Amino acid sequence: MTEIATVRVQILGREFPVACPAGQEHELEAAAEFVDTRMREIQDKTGNSALERLAVMAALNIAHEHLTGETTGHDDELKRLADRIGTTLERLSETETG
């Protein structure tokens, strides 16, 4: 059974406790930072401060970029996150087979 850790992440100044497999806290924090940055960018562009609306808009933008391969200046961040996800998947695979 996988051990679970709880990480408190900050998004738009609000704290959210999020569960993740132990050892992956850093990856979760990086993902939260990425989401926070994207939501702040959208907030600055639109002037909208409704958390739910910003979250949906950020999710749709991130999904669109992922599906189309387009990026908006976040190539380094996306590459770093993709590398971390790959590393995490490798660790999980090793744990399951080892």
Residue pairs with C-beta under 8 A, 6 or more apart in sequence:
2 21
2 22
2 95
3 21
3 22
4 19
4 20
4 21
4 22
5 19
5 20
5 21
5 22
5 23
5 24
5 25
6 17
6 18
6 19
6 20
7 17
7 18
7 19
7 20
7 25
7 28
7 29
7 32
8 15
8 16
8 17
8 18
9 15
9 16
9 18
9 28
9 29
9 32
10 16
10 32
10 36
11 32
11 35
11 36
11 39
12 36
12 39
12 40
12 43
12 51
12 54
14 51
16 32
18 28
18 32
20 27
20 28
21 92
23 91
24 88
26 84
27 81
27 84
27 85
27 88
30 80
30 81
30 84
31 81
34 74
34 77
34 81
35 58
35 62
37 77
38 58
38 61
38 62
38 74
39 54
39 55
39 57
39 58
42 48
42 54
42 57
42 58
42 61
43 49
43 54
46 57
48 54
48 57
61 72
64 70
65 71
65 72
65 74
65 78
71 78
